[in-house]
Amino acid sequence: MNYRIKVTLLLSILMSYIPVQGQADASAPLNESRLFQKLDQLRSEQMIIVTASRQSSTAGRLYLYEKQTDGWHHQIGPIPVVLGQNGLGKTKEGDGKTPIGTYTLGTAFGSSSLPPDGLKTDYRTAGADDYWVDASKSPDYNSWVAYEGNPDDRWSSFERLNNPLYKHAMVINYNTDPALPGKGSAIFMHIWRAADKPTEGCIAMSELNLLKVLTAIDPDKSPKIRIAVGNQIY
């Protein structure tokens, strides 16, 4: 093989392992010094961090950090998670993407009538008449509604919350207060279908790992979740 061709092939292989600017290997350790500087700006004492290598990634890693009297401490992670089937960067309803940004957390809920042991947050049981509305033109858009009638007569699109994937789950407050029509809805942390099955835009993980996260969340610490691509987490 020609020497020049060999060099070109070698450089191509090496370049494939170099992250693009603004990206990072989601499995690599976080730069905690830089991370803690960012977390200090976010008015929270407990942060869930979700990061992926690229905006097109359908999988990533989750971490949980807590601020104590002597500074930030790593509590949980890295936990493997699956993301939207079309990656990150949600902008509209139905785009199959997980939102990027920092958000507060809503209620914990589940199709199980019993909350996880040790849960500190409020827990709401999801029954057969509980729905999350994702019909953009509805006044109920991006909200939980209990309705005993036929949901097809009331909404053009909705999600049943009495769902095995939502045996235990938590609302991520994306596009709330107010909910802008068509910007996206029903973003939760919940149980995954499998490690290789992405979501419609939620963040999903194994049931065991989800329970670790849910029971660690402390509402007294103003918990938030930060979702970003690579070095944008800082």
Secondary structure, DSSP 8 states (H G I E B T S, - for coil): --HHHHHHHHHHHHHTTS--TT---TTS---HHHHHHHHTTSS-SEEEEEEESSTT-SEEEEEEEEEETTEEEEEEEEEEEE-BTT-B---STTS--B--EEEEEEEEEESSSS--TT--S-EEE--TTEEEE--TTSTTTTSEEE--S-HHHH-SSEEES--GGGSSEEEE--S-SS--TTS----EEEE-S-TT--BSS-EEE-HHHHHHHHHH--GGG--EEEEEEGGGG-
